[in-house]
Amino acid sequence: MDPRSLDELARRLASAVPPGVQALRRDLEENFKAVLQAGLSKLDLVSRQEFDVQAGVLRRTREKLEALEARLAELEKKNP
């Protein structure tokens, strides 16, 4: 996850605390950020770039498979 997005989410969480606790806002923001980072690090996530690369590999593999299936069908027609 983008660190800026994580900072923004932590900021939003900290701003949602009751007014009486606003003095602790900076500490809360840092704690929220640490908790979010720890939780996200446990997830099996990939970057958008890595996802796009793998999606491209999968697309090319499917295209090759379809071509091989068509070729096999033609060969089976010729040699029943």
mmCIF file of the N, C-alpha and C atoms, coordinates in Angstrom:
data_MODEL
# 
_entry.id   MODEL 
# 
loop_
_atom_site.group_PDB 
_atom_site.id 
_atom_site.type_symbol 
_atom_site.label_atom_id 
_atom_site.label_alt_id 
_atom_site.label_comp_id 
_atom_site.label_asym_id 
_atom_site.label_entity_id 
_atom_site.label_seq_id 
_atom_site.pdbx_PDB_ins_code 
_atom_site.Cartn_x 
_atom_site.Cartn_y 
_atom_site.Cartn_z 
_atom_site.occupancy 
_atom_site.B_iso_or_equiv 
_atom_site.pdbx_formal_charge 
_atom_site.auth_seq_id 
_atom_site.auth_comp_id 
_atom_site.auth_asym_id 
_atom_site.auth_atom_id 
_atom_site.pdbx_PDB_model_num 
ATOM 1   N N  . MET A 1 1  ? 0.853   -1.183  0.000   1.00 0.00 ? 1  MET A N  1 
ATOM 2   C CA . MET A 1 1  ? 0.000   0.000   0.000   1.00 0.00 ? 1  MET A CA 1 
ATOM 3   C C  . MET A 1 1  ? 0.889   1.234   0.000   1.00 0.00 ? 1  MET A C  1 
ATOM 4   N N  . ASP A 1 2  ? 0.444   2.247   -0.682  1.00 0.00 ? 2  ASP A N  1 
ATOM 5   C CA . ASP A 1 2  ? 1.172   3.501   -0.780  1.00 0.00 ? 2  ASP A CA 1 
ATOM 6   C C  . ASP A 1 2  ? 1.297   4.143   0.603   1.00 0.00 ? 2  ASP A C  1 
ATOM 7   N N  . PRO A 1 3  ? 2.514   4.502   1.027   1.00 0.00 ? 3  PRO A N  1 
ATOM 8   C CA . PRO A 1 3  ? 2.700   5.119   2.345   1.00 0.00 ? 3  PRO A CA 1 
ATOM 9   C C  . PRO A 1 3  ? 1.871   6.391   2.539   1.00 0.00 ? 3  PRO A C  1 
ATOM 10  N N  . ARG A 1 4  ? 1.664   7.146   1.471   1.00 0.00 ? 4  ARG A N  1 
ATOM 11  C CA . ARG A 1 4  ? 0.841   8.357   1.587   1.00 0.00 ? 4  ARG A CA 1 
ATOM 12  C C  . ARG A 1 4  ? -0.597  8.006   1.920   1.00 0.00 ? 4  ARG A C  1 
ATOM 13  N N  . SER A 1 5  ? -1.107  6.935   1.327   1.00 0.00 ? 5  SER A N  1 
ATOM 14  C CA . SER A 1 5  ? -2.472  6.492   1.616   1.00 0.00 ? 5  SER A CA 1 
ATOM 15  C C  . SER A 1 5  ? -2.578  6.041   3.061   1.00 0.00 ? 5  SER A C  1 
ATOM 16  N N  . LEU A 1 6  ? -1.557  5.364   3.536   1.00 0.00 ? 6  LEU A N  1 
ATOM 17  C CA . LEU A 1 6  ? -1.538  4.900   4.917   1.00 0.00 ? 6  LEU A CA 1 
ATOM 18  C C  . LEU A 1 6  ? -1.513  6.088   5.875   1.00 0.00 ? 6  LEU A C  1 
ATOM 19  N N  . ASP A 1 7  ? -0.706  7.088   5.566   1.00 0.00 ? 7  ASP A N  1 
ATOM 20  C CA . ASP A 1 7  ? -0.666  8.309   6.388   1.00 0.00 ? 7  ASP A CA 1 
ATOM 21  C C  . ASP A 1 7  ? -2.030  8.992   6.413   1.00 0.00 ? 7  ASP A C  1 
ATOM 22  N N  . GLU A 1 8  ? -2.666  9.083   5.245   1.00 0.00 ? 8  GLU A N  1 
ATOM 23  C CA . GLU A 1 8  ? -3.967  9.735   5.153   1.00 0.00 ? 8  GLU A CA 1 
ATOM 24  C C  . GLU A 1 8  ? -5.015  8.962   5.949   1.00 0.00 ? 8  GLU A C  1 
ATOM 25  N N  . LEU A 1 9  ? -4.995  7.652   5.868   1.00 0.00 ? 9  LEU A N  1 
ATOM 26  C CA . LEU A 1 9  ? -5.946  6.836   6.628   1.00 0.00 ? 9  LEU A CA 1 
ATOM 27  C C  . LEU A 1 9  ? -5.726  6.999   8.128   1.00 0.00 ? 9  LEU A C  1 
ATOM 28  N N  . ALA A 1 10 ? -4.472  7.005   8.553   1.00 0.00 ? 10 ALA A N  1 
ATOM 29  C CA . ALA A 1 10 ? -4.158  7.209   9.974   1.00 0.00 ? 10 ALA A CA 1 
ATOM 30  C C  . ALA A 1 10 ? -4.629  8.595   10.425  1.00 0.00 ? 10 ALA A C  1 
ATOM 31  N N  . ARG A 1 11 ? -4.446  9.599   9.575   1.00 0.00 ? 11 ARG A N  1 
ATOM 32  C CA . ARG A 1 11 ? -4.888  10.962  9.888   1.00 0.00 ? 11 ARG A CA 1 
ATOM 33  C C  . ARG A 1 11 ? -6.406  11.017  10.045  1.00 0.00 ? 11 ARG A C  1 
ATOM 34  N N  . ARG A 1 12 ? -7.113  10.339  9.160   1.00 0.00 ? 12 ARG A N  1 
ATOM 35  C CA . ARG A 1 12 ? -8.583  10.328  9.234   1.00 0.00 ? 12 ARG A CA 1 
ATOM 36  C C  . ARG A 1 12 ? -9.059  9.634   10.507  1.00 0.00 ? 12 ARG A C  1 
ATOM 37  N N  . LEU A 1 13 ? -8.423  8.527   10.849  1.00 0.00 ? 13 LEU A N  1 
ATOM 38  C CA . LEU A 1 13 ? -8.799  7.826   12.074  1.00 0.00 ? 13 LEU A CA 1 
ATOM 39  C C  . LEU A 1 13 ? -8.557  8.712   13.294  1.00 0.00 ? 13 LEU A C  1 
ATOM 40  N N  . ALA A 1 14 ? -7.415  9.380   13.316  1.00 0.00 ? 14 ALA A N  1 
ATOM 41  C CA . ALA A 1 14 ? -7.077  10.246  14.446  1.00 0.00 ? 14 ALA A CA 1 
ATOM 42  C C  . ALA A 1 14 ? -8.040  11.423  14.547  1.00 0.00 ? 14 ALA A C  1 
ATOM 43  N N  . SER A 1 15 ? -8.485  11.944  13.410  1.00 0.00 ? 15 SER A N  1 
ATOM 44  C CA . SER A 1 15 ? -9.401  13.087  13.440  1.00 0.00 ? 15 SER A CA 1 
ATOM 45  C C  . SER A 1 15 ? -10.802 12.678  13.892  1.00 0.00 ? 15 SER A C  1 
ATOM 46  N N  . ALA A 1 16 ? -11.092 11.393  13.877  1.00 0.00 ? 16 ALA A N  1 
ATOM 47  C CA . ALA A 1 16 ? -12.414 10.914  14.279  1.00 0.00 ? 16 ALA A CA 1 
ATOM 48  C C  . ALA A 1 16 ? -12.548 10.702  15.784  1.00 0.00 ? 16 ALA A C  1 
ATOM 49  N N  . VAL A 1 17 ? -11.460 10.889  16.527  1.00 0.00 ? 17 VAL A N  1 
ATOM 50  C CA . VAL A 1 17 ? -11.535 10.694  17.982  1.00 0.00 ? 17 VAL A CA 1 
ATOM 51  C C  . VAL A 1 17 ? -12.278 11.858  18.623  1.00 0.00 ? 17 VAL A C  1 
ATOM 52  N N  . PRO A 1 18 ? -12.877 11.631  19.788  1.00 0.00 ? 18 PRO A N  1 
ATOM 53  C CA . PRO A 1 18 ? -13.627 12.695  20.468  1.00 0.00 ? 18 PRO A CA 1 
ATOM 54  C C  . PRO A 1 18 ? -12.759 13.922  20.763  1.00 0.00 ? 18 PRO A C  1 
ATOM 55  N N  . PRO A 1 19 ? -13.371 15.098  20.807  1.00 0.00 ? 19 PRO A N  1 
ATOM 56  C CA . PRO A 1 19 ? -12.623 16.341  21.030  1.00 0.00 ? 19 PRO A CA 1 
ATOM 57  C C  . PRO A 1 19 ? -11.781 16.343  22.304  1.00 0.00 ? 19 PRO A C  1 
ATOM 58  N N  . GLY A 1 20 ? -12.218 15.686  23.347  1.00 0.00 ? 20 GLY A N  1 
ATOM 59  C CA . GLY A 1 20 ? -11.463 15.657  24.602  1.00 0.00 ? 20 GLY A CA 1 
ATOM 60  C C  . GLY A 1 20 ? -10.139 14.932  24.482  1.00 0.00 ? 20 GLY A C  1 
ATOM 61  N N  . VAL A 1 21 ? -9.972  14.145  23.445  1.00 0.00 ? 21 VAL A N  1 
ATOM 62  C CA . VAL A 1 21 ? -8.762  13.345  23.275  1.00 0.00 ? 21 VAL A CA 1 
ATOM 63  C C  . VAL A 1 21 ? -7.866  13.939  22.174  1.00 0.00 ? 21 VAL A C  1 
ATOM 64  N N  . GLN A 1 22 ? -8.267  15.072  21.639  1.00 0.00 ? 22 GLN A N  1 
ATOM 65  C CA . GLN A 1 22 ? -7.524  15.683  20.537  1.00 0.00 ? 22 GLN A CA 1 
ATOM 66  C C  . GLN A 1 22 ? -6.082  16.013  20.917  1.00 0.00 ? 22 GLN A C  1 
ATOM 67  N N  . ALA A 1 23 ? -5.811  16.229  22.200  1.00 0.00 ? 23 ALA A N  1 
ATOM 68  C CA . ALA A 1 23 ? -4.442  16.523  22.617  1.00 0.00 ? 23 ALA A CA 1 
ATOM 69  C C  . ALA A 1 23 ? -3.520  15.340  22.310  1.00 0.00 ? 23 ALA A C  1 
ATOM 70  N N  . LEU A 1 24 ? -4.076  14.166  22.243  1.00 0.00 ? 24 LEU A N  1 
ATOM 71  C CA . LEU A 1 24 ? -3.289  12.956  21.955  1.00 0.00 ? 24 LEU A CA 1 
ATOM 72  C C  . LEU A 1 24 ? -3.286  12.604  20.469  1.00 0.00 ? 24 LEU A C  1 
ATOM 73  N N  . ARG A 1 25 ? -3.789  13.512  19.660  1.00 0.00 ? 25 ARG A N  1 
ATOM 74  C CA . ARG A 1 25 ? -3.983  13.227  18.243  1.00 0.00 ? 25 ARG A CA 1 
ATOM 75  C C  . ARG A 1 25 ? -2.716  12.726  17.549  1.00 0.00 ? 25 ARG A C  1 
ATOM 76  N N  . ARG A 1 26 ? -1.589  13.388  17.762  1.00 0.00 ? 26 ARG A N  1 
ATOM 77  C CA . ARG A 1 26 ? -0.341  12.992  17.094  1.00 0.00 ? 26 ARG A CA 1 
ATOM 78  C C  . ARG A 1 26 ? 0.054   11.576  17.498  1.00 0.00 ? 26 ARG A C  1 
ATOM 79  N N  . ASP A 1 27 ? -0.043  11.266  18.801  1.00 0.00 ? 27 ASP A N  1 
ATOM 80  C CA . ASP A 1 27 ? 0.280   9.916   19.262  1.00 0.00 ? 27 ASP A CA 1 
ATOM 81  C C  . ASP A 1 27 ? -0.678  8.891   18.669  1.00 0.00 ? 27 ASP A C  1 
ATOM 82  N N  . LEU A 1 28 ? -1.957  9.251   18.650  1.00 0.00 ? 28 LEU A N  1 
ATOM 83  C CA . LEU A 1 28 ? -2.946  8.342   18.075  1.00 0.00 ? 28 LEU A CA 1 
ATOM 84  C C  . LEU A 1 28 ? -2.671  8.089   16.598  1.00 0.00 ? 28 LEU A C  1 
ATOM 85  N N  . GLU A 1 29 ? -2.330  9.145   15.895  1.00 0.00 ? 29 GLU A N  1 
ATOM 86  C CA . GLU A 1 29 ? -2.036  9.024   14.465  1.00 0.00 ? 29 GLU A CA 1 
ATOM 87  C C  . GLU A 1 29 ? -0.886  8.052   14.235  1.00 0.00 ? 29 GLU A C  1 
ATOM 88  N N  . GLU A 1 30 ? 0.173   8.182   15.021  1.00 0.00 ? 30 GLU A N  1 
ATOM 89  C CA . GLU A 1 30 ? 1.321   7.283   14.893  1.00 0.00 ? 30 GLU A CA 1 
ATOM 90  C C  . GLU A 1 30 ? 0.941   5.846   15.263  1.00 0.00 ? 30 GLU A C  1 
ATOM 91  N N  . ASN A 1 31 ? 0.136   5.700   16.317  1.00 0.00 ? 31 ASN A N  1 
ATOM 92  C CA . ASN A 1 31 ? -0.295  4.351   16.715  1.00 0.00 ? 31 ASN A CA 1 
ATOM 93  C C  . ASN A 1 31 ? -1.192  3.719   15.656  1.00 0.00 ? 31 ASN A C  1 
ATOM 94  N N  . PHE A 1 32 ? -2.121  4.513   15.123  1.00 0.00 ? 32 PHE A N  1 
ATOM 95  C CA . PHE A 1 32 ? -2.986  3.995   14.056  1.00 0.00 ? 32 PHE A CA 1 
ATOM 96  C C  . PHE A 1 32 ? -2.135  3.546   12.869  1.00 0.00 ? 32 PHE A C  1 
ATOM 97  N N  . LYS A 1 33 ? -1.159  4.361   12.517  1.00 0.00 ? 33 LYS A N  1 
ATOM 98  C CA . LYS A 1 33 ? -0.301  4.042   11.381  1.00 0.00 ? 33 LYS A CA 1 
ATOM 99  C C  . LYS A 1 33 ? 0.458   2.735   11.633  1.00 0.00 ? 33 LYS A C  1 
ATOM 100 N N  . ALA A 1 34 ? 1.002   2.579   12.829  1.00 0.00 ? 34 ALA A N  1 
ATOM 101 C CA . ALA A 1 34 ? 1.746   1.357   13.169  1.00 0.00 ? 34 ALA A CA 1 
ATOM 102 C C  . ALA A 1 34 ? 0.841   0.131   13.120  1.00 0.00 ? 34 ALA A C  1 
ATOM 103 N N  . VAL A 1 35 ? -0.371  0.271   13.651  1.00 0.00 ? 35 VAL A N  1 
ATOM 104 C CA . VAL A 1 35 ? -1.314  -0.858  13.640  1.00 0.00 ? 35 VAL A CA 1 
ATOM 105 C C  . VAL A 1 35 ? -1.705  -1.208  12.205  1.00 0.00 ? 35 VAL A C  1 
ATOM 106 N N  . LEU A 1 36 ? -1.972  -0.195  11.395  1.00 0.00 ? 36 LEU A N  1 
ATOM 107 C CA . LEU A 1 36 ? -2.329  -0.443  9.997   1.00 0.00 ? 36 LEU A CA 1 
ATOM 108 C C  . LEU A 1 36 ? -1.189  -1.122  9.243   1.00 0.00 ? 36 LEU A C  1 
ATOM 109 N N  . GLN A 1 37 ? 0.040   -0.648  9.444   1.00 0.00 ? 37 GLN A N  1 
ATOM 110 C CA . GLN A 1 37 ? 1.188   -1.251  8.776   1.00 0.00 ? 37 GLN A CA 1 
ATOM 111 C C  . GLN A 1 37 ? 1.363   -2.708  9.205   1.00 0.00 ? 37 GLN A C  1 
ATOM 112 N N  . ALA A 1 38 ? 1.211   -2.971  10.482  1.00 0.00 ? 38 ALA A N  1 
ATOM 113 C CA . ALA A 1 38 ? 1.365   -4.341  10.980  1.00 0.00 ? 38 ALA A CA 1 
ATOM 114 C C  . ALA A 1 38 ? 0.284   -5.244  10.383  1.00 0.00 ? 38 ALA A C  1 
ATOM 115 N N  . GLY A 1 39 ? -0.934  -4.750  10.337  1.00 0.00 ? 39 GLY A N  1 
ATOM 116 C CA . GLY A 1 39 ? -2.022  -5.546  9.768   1.00 0.00 ? 39 GLY A CA 1 
ATOM 117 C C  . GLY A 1 39 ? -1.840  -5.803  8.289   1.00 0.00 ? 39 GLY A C  1 
ATOM 118 N N  . LEU A 1 40 ? -1.437  -4.787  7.560   1.00 0.00 ? 40 LEU A N  1 
ATOM 119 C CA . LEU A 1 40 ? -1.238  -4.949  6.120   1.00 0.00 ? 40 LEU A CA 1 
ATOM 120 C C  . LEU A 1 40 ? -0.051  -5.844  5.807   1.00 0.00 ? 40 LEU A C  1 
ATOM 121 N N  . SER A 1 41 ? 0.975   -5.825  6.653   1.00 0.00 ? 41 SER A N  1 
ATOM 122 C CA . SER A 1 41 ? 2.148   -6.657  6.388   1.00 0.00 ? 41 SER A CA 1 
ATOM 123 C C  . SER A 1 41 ? 1.831   -8.143  6.526   1.00 0.00 ? 41 SER A C  1 
ATOM 124 N N  . LYS A 1 42 ? 0.767   -8.458  7.258   1.00 0.00 ? 42 LYS A N  1 
ATOM 125 C CA . LYS A 1 42 ? 0.369   -9.854  7.422   1.00 0.00 ? 42 LYS A CA 1 
ATOM 126 C C  . LYS A 1 42 ? -0.398  -10.373 6.214   1.00 0.00 ? 42 LYS A C  1 
ATOM 127 N N  . LEU A 1 43 ? -0.911  -9.469  5.403   1.00 0.00 ? 43 LEU A N  1 
ATOM 128 C CA . LEU A 1 43 ? -1.677  -9.857  4.224   1.00 0.00 ? 43 LEU A CA 1 
ATOM 129 C C  . LEU A 1 43 ? -0.746  -10.214 3.078   1.00 0.00 ? 43 LEU A C  1 
ATOM 130 N N  . ASP A 1 44 ? -1.186  -11.111 2.249   1.00 0.00 ? 44 ASP A N  1 
ATOM 131 C CA . ASP A 1 44 ? -0.395  -11.538 1.098   1.00 0.00 ? 44 ASP A CA 1 
ATOM 132 C C  . ASP A 1 44 ? -0.752  -10.638 -0.087  1.00 0.00 ? 44 ASP A C  1 
ATOM 133 N N  . LEU A 1 45 ? -0.169  -9.435  -0.112  1.00 0.00 ? 45 LEU A N  1 
ATOM 134 C CA . LEU A 1 45 ? -0.490  -8.445  -1.128  1.00 0.00 ? 45 LEU A CA 1 
ATOM 135 C C  . LEU A 1 45 ? 0.645   -8.302  -2.131  1.00 0.00 ? 45 LEU A C  1 
ATOM 136 N N  . VAL A 1 46 ? 0.298   -7.889  -3.339  1.00 0.00 ? 46 VAL A N  1 
ATOM 137 C CA . VAL A 1 46 ? 1.303   -7.590  -4.355  1.00 0.00 ? 46 VAL A CA 1 
ATOM 138 C C  . VAL A 1 46 ? 1.087   -6.158  -4.825  1.00 0.00 ? 46 VAL A C  1 
ATOM 139 N N  . SER A 1 47 ? 2.126   -5.590  -5.399  1.00 0.00 ? 47 SER A N  1 
ATOM 140 C CA . SER A 1 47 ? 2.005   -4.230  -5.920  1.00 0.00 ? 47 SER A CA 1 
ATOM 141 C C  . SER A 1 47 ? 1.162   -4.250  -7.192  1.00 0.00 ? 47 SER A C  1 
ATOM 142 N N  . ARG A 1 48 ? 0.640   -3.100  -7.565  1.00 0.00 ? 48 ARG A N  1 
ATOM 143 C CA . ARG A 1 48 ? -0.153  -2.988  -8.795  1.00 0.00 ? 48 ARG A CA 1 
ATOM 144 C C  . ARG A 1 48 ? 0.704   -3.368  -9.998  1.00 0.00 ? 48 ARG A C  1 
ATOM 145 N N  . GLN A 1 49 ? 1.959   -2.948  -9.977  1.00 0.00 ? 49 GLN A N  1 
ATOM 146 C CA . GLN A 1 49 ? 2.863   -3.250  -11.087 1.00 0.00 ? 49 GLN A CA 1 
ATOM 147 C C  . GLN A 1 49 ? 3.054   -4.759  -11.220 1.00 0.00 ? 49 GLN A C  1 
ATOM 148 N N  . GLU A 1 50 ? 3.294   -5.437  -10.115 1.00 0.00 ? 50 GLU A N  1 
ATOM 149 C CA . GLU A 1 50 ? 3.475   -6.887  -10.155 1.00 0.00 ? 50 GLU A CA 1 
ATOM 150 C C  . GLU A 1 50 ? 2.189   -7.576  -10.628 1.00 0.00 ? 50 GLU A C  1 
ATOM 151 N N  . PHE A 1 51 ? 1.042   -7.083  -10.170 1.00 0.00 ? 51 PHE A N  1 
ATOM 152 C CA . PHE A 1 51 ? -0.234  -7.640  -10.601 1.00 0.00 ? 51 PHE A CA 1 
ATOM 153 C C  . PHE A 1 51 ? -0.395  -7.491  -12.108 1.00 0.00 ? 51 PHE A C  1 
ATOM 154 N N  . ASP A 1 52 ? -0.084  -6.295  -12.637 1.00 0.00 ? 52 ASP A N  1 
ATOM 155 C CA . ASP A 1 52 ? -0.228  -6.046  -14.065 1.00 0.00 ? 52 ASP A CA 1 
ATOM 156 C C  . ASP A 1 52 ? 0.698   -6.943  -14.884 1.00 0.00 ? 52 ASP A C  1 
ATOM 157 N N  . VAL A 1 53 ? 1.924   -7.150  -14.402 1.00 0.00 ? 53 VAL A N  1 
ATOM 158 C CA . VAL A 1 53 ? 2.864   -8.031  -15.093 1.00 0.00 ? 53 VAL A CA 1 
ATOM 159 C C  . VAL A 1 53 ? 2.312   -9.452  -15.134 1.00 0.00 ? 53 VAL A C  1 
ATOM 160 N N  . GLN A 1 54 ? 1.826   -9.944  -14.008 1.00 0.00 ? 54 GLN A N  1 
ATOM 161 C CA . GLN A 1 54 ? 1.296   -11.305 -13.954 1.00 0.00 ? 54 GLN A CA 1 
ATOM 162 C C  . GLN A 1 54 ? 0.029   -11.450 -14.793 1.00 0.00 ? 54 GLN A C  1 
ATOM 163 N N  . ALA A 1 55 ? -0.790  -10.407 -14.832 1.00 0.00 ? 55 ALA A N  1 
ATOM 164 C CA . ALA A 1 55 ? -1.993  -10.444 -15.673 1.00 0.00 ? 55 ALA A CA 1 
ATOM 165 C C  . ALA A 1 55 ? -1.596  -10.544 -17.144 1.00 0.00 ? 55 ALA A C  1 
ATOM 166 N N  . GLY A 1 56 ? -0.538  -9.845  -17.539 1.00 0.00 ? 56 GLY A N  1 
ATOM 167 C CA . GLY A 1 56 ? -0.037  -9.929  -18.912 1.00 0.00 ? 56 GLY A CA 1 
ATOM 168 C C  . GLY A 1 56 ? 0.487   -11.310 -19.239 1.00 0.00 ? 56 GLY A C  1 
ATOM 169 N N  . VAL A 1 57 ? 1.219   -11.906 -18.303 1.00 0.00 ? 57 VAL A N  1 
ATOM 170 C CA . VAL A 1 57 ? 1.734   -13.268 -18.503 1.00 0.00 ? 57 VAL A CA 1 
ATOM 171 C C  . VAL A 1 57 ? 0.570   -14.236 -18.670 1.00 0.00 ? 57 VAL A C  1 
ATOM 172 N N  . LEU A 1 58 ? -0.431  -14.102 -17.825 1.00 0.00 ? 58 LEU A N  1 
ATOM 173 C CA . LEU A 1 58 ? -1.605  -14.970 -17.903 1.00 0.00 ? 58 LEU A CA 1 
ATOM 174 C C  . LEU A 1 58 ? -2.335  -14.793 -19.229 1.00 0.00 ? 58 LEU A C  1 
ATOM 175 N N  . ARG A 1 59 ? -2.483  -13.563 -19.686 1.00 0.00 ? 59 ARG A N  1 
ATOM 176 C CA . ARG A 1 59 ? -3.157  -13.299 -20.961 1.00 0.00 ? 59 ARG A CA 1 
ATOM 177 C C  . ARG A 1 59 ? -2.412  -13.962 -22.118 1.00 0.00 ? 59 ARG A C  1 
ATOM 178 N N  . ARG A 1 60 ? -1.086  -13.802 -22.146 1.00 0.00 ? 60 ARG A N  1 
ATOM 179 C CA . ARG A 1 60 ? -0.293  -14.420 -23.213 1.00 0.00 ? 60 ARG A CA 1 
ATOM 180 C C  . ARG A 1 60 ? -0.365  -15.943 -23.141 1.00 0.00 ? 60 ARG A C  1 
ATOM 181 N N  . THR A 1 61 ? -0.367  -16.498 -21.938 1.00 0.00 ? 61 THR A N  1 
ATOM 182 C CA . THR A 1 61 ? -0.462  -17.945 -21.769 1.00 0.00 ? 61 THR A CA 1 
ATOM 183 C C  . THR A 1 61 ? -1.803  -18.450 -22.289 1.00 0.00 ? 61 THR A C  1 
ATOM 184 N N  . ARG A 1 62 ? -2.873  -17.733 -21.987 1.00 0.00 ? 62 ARG A N  1 
ATOM 185 C CA . ARG A 1 62 ? -4.197  -18.129 -22.492 1.00 0.00 ? 62 ARG A CA 1 
ATOM 186 C C  . ARG A 1 62 ? -4.239  -18.085 -24.016 1.00 0.00 ? 62 ARG A C  1 
ATOM 187 N N  . GLU A 1 63 ? -3.637  -17.050 -24.604 1.00 0.00 ? 63 GLU A N  1 
ATOM 188 C CA . GLU A 1 63 ? -3.610  -16.939 -26.057 1.00 0.00 ? 63 GLU A CA 1 
ATOM 189 C C  . GLU A 1 63 ? -2.864  -18.117 -26.673 1.00 0.00 ? 63 GLU A C  1 
ATOM 190 N N  . LYS A 1 64 ? -1.728  -18.495 -26.080 1.00 0.00 ? 64 LYS A N  1 
ATOM 191 C CA . LYS A 1 64 ? -0.959  -19.635 -26.588 1.00 0.00 ? 64 LYS A CA 1 
ATOM 192 C C  . LYS A 1 64 ? -1.750  -20.931 -26.435 1.00 0.00 ? 64 LYS A C  1 
ATOM 193 N N  . LEU A 1 65 ? -2.424  -21.092 -25.309 1.00 0.00 ? 65 LEU A N  1 
ATOM 194 C CA . LEU A 1 65 ? -3.225  -22.285 -25.078 1.00 0.00 ? 65 LEU A CA 1 
ATOM 195 C C  . LEU A 1 65 ? -4.350  -22.388 -26.102 1.00 0.00 ? 65 LEU A C  1 
ATOM 196 N N  . GLU A 1 66 ? -5.020  -21.277 -26.372 1.00 0.00 ? 66 GLU A N  1 
ATOM 197 C CA . GLU A 1 66 ? -6.101  -21.286 -27.361 1.00 0.00 ? 66 GLU A CA 1 
ATOM 198 C C  . GLU A 1 66 ? -5.565  -21.648 -28.736 1.00 0.00 ? 66 GLU A C  1 
ATOM 199 N N  . ALA A 1 67 ? -4.388  -21.121 -29.092 1.00 0.00 ? 67 ALA A N  1 
ATOM 200 C CA . ALA A 1 67 ? -3.784  -21.443 -30.381 1.00 0.00 ? 67 ALA A CA 1 
ATOM 201 C C  . ALA A 1 67 ? -3.421  -22.927 -30.446 1.00 0.00 ? 67 ALA A C  1 
ATOM 202 N N  . LEU A 1 68 ? -2.872  -23.466 -29.375 1.00 0.00 ? 68 LEU A N  1 
ATOM 203 C CA . LEU A 1 68 ? -2.526  -24.888 -29.344 1.00 0.00 ? 68 LEU A CA 1 
ATOM 204 C C  . LEU A 1 68 ? -3.766  -25.772 -29.413 1.00 0.00 ? 68 LEU A C  1 
ATOM 205 N N  . GLU A 1 69 ? -4.838  -25.365 -28.743 1.00 0.00 ? 69 GLU A N  1 
ATOM 206 C CA . GLU A 1 69 ? -6.085  -26.128 -28.799 1.00 0.00 ? 69 GLU A CA 1 
ATOM 207 C C  . GLU A 1 69 ? -6.649  -26.139 -30.222 1.00 0.00 ? 69 GLU A C  1 
ATOM 208 N N  . ALA A 1 70 ? -6.584  -25.001 -30.894 1.00 0.00 ? 70 ALA A N  1 
ATOM 209 C CA . ALA A 1 70 ? -7.073  -24.922 -32.272 1.00 0.00 ? 70 ALA A CA 1 
ATOM 210 C C  . ALA A 1 70 ? -6.217  -25.796 -33.182 1.00 0.00 ? 70 ALA A C  1 
ATOM 211 N N  . ARG A 1 71 ? -4.927  -25.759 -32.988 1.00 0.00 ? 71 ARG A N  1 
ATOM 212 C CA . ARG A 1 71 ? -4.005  -26.576 -33.800 1.00 0.00 ? 71 ARG A CA 1 
ATOM 213 C C  . ARG A 1 71 ? -4.264  -28.064 -33.560 1.00 0.00 ? 71 ARG A C  1 
ATOM 214 N N  . LEU A 1 72 ? -4.463  -28.436 -32.311 1.00 0.00 ? 72 LEU A N  1 
ATOM 215 C CA . LEU A 1 72 ? -4.742  -29.833 -31.977 1.00 0.00 ? 72 LEU A CA 1 
ATOM 216 C C  . LEU A 1 72 ? -6.058  -30.278 -32.609 1.00 0.00 ? 72 LEU A C  1 
ATOM 217 N N  . ALA A 1 73 ? -7.062  -29.426 -32.580 1.00 0.00 ? 73 ALA A N  1 
ATOM 218 C CA . ALA A 1 73 ? -8.349  -29.761 -33.194 1.00 0.00 ? 73 ALA A CA 1 
ATOM 219 C C  . ALA A 1 73 ? -8.183  -29.994 -34.690 1.00 0.00 ? 73 ALA A C  1 
ATOM 220 N N  . GLU A 1 74 ? -7.386  -29.167 -35.346 1.00 0.00 ? 74 GLU A N  1 
ATOM 221 C CA . GLU A 1 74 ? -7.126  -29.343 -36.783 1.00 0.00 ? 74 GLU A CA 1 
ATOM 222 C C  . GLU A 1 74 ? -6.396  -30.670 -37.052 1.00 0.00 ? 74 GLU A C  1 
ATOM 223 N N  . LEU A 1 75 ? -5.405  -30.971 -36.247 1.00 0.00 ? 75 LEU A N  1 
ATOM 224 C CA . LEU A 1 75 ? -4.670  -32.230 -36.418 1.00 0.00 ? 75 LEU A CA 1 
ATOM 225 C C  . LEU A 1 75 ? -5.576  -33.431 -36.186 1.00 0.00 ? 75 LEU A C  1 
ATOM 226 N N  . GLU A 1 76 ? -6.474  -33.333 -35.233 1.00 0.00 ? 76 GLU A N  1 
ATOM 227 C CA . GLU A 1 76 ? -7.395  -34.441 -34.958 1.00 0.00 ? 76 GLU A CA 1 
ATOM 228 C C  . GLU A 1 76 ? -8.377  -34.636 -36.115 1.00 0.00 ? 76 GLU A C  1 
ATOM 229 N N  . LYS A 1 77 ? -8.735  -33.552 -36.777 1.00 0.00 ? 77 LYS A N  1 
ATOM 230 C CA . LYS A 1 77 ? -9.626  -33.664 -37.944 1.00 0.00 ? 77 LYS A CA 1 
ATOM 231 C C  . LYS A 1 77 ? -8.911  -34.369 -39.091 1.00 0.00 ? 77 LYS A C  1 
ATOM 232 N N  . LYS A 1 78 ? -7.629  -34.081 -39.265 1.00 0.00 ? 78 LYS A N  1 
ATOM 233 C CA . LYS A 1 78 ? -6.856  -34.670 -40.360 1.00 0.00 ? 78 LYS A CA 1 
ATOM 234 C C  . LYS A 1 78 ? -6.548  -36.137 -40.110 1.00 0.00 ? 78 LYS A C  1 
ATOM 235 N N  . ASN A 1 79 ? -6.345  -36.507 -38.882 1.00 0.00 ? 79 ASN A N  1 
ATOM 236 C CA . ASN A 1 79 ? -5.968  -37.881 -38.506 1.00 0.00 ? 79 ASN A CA 1 
ATOM 237 C C  . ASN A 1 79 ? -6.956  -38.432 -37.463 1.00 0.00 ? 79 ASN A C  1 
ATOM 238 N N  . PRO A 1 80 ? -8.129  -38.824 -37.912 1.00 0.00 ? 80 PRO A N  1 
ATOM 239 C CA . PRO A 1 80 ? -9.118  -39.298 -36.935 1.00 0.00 ? 80 PRO A CA 1 
ATOM 240 C C  . PRO A 1 80 ? -8.767  -40.602 -36.278 1.00 0.00 ? 80 PRO A C  1 
# 
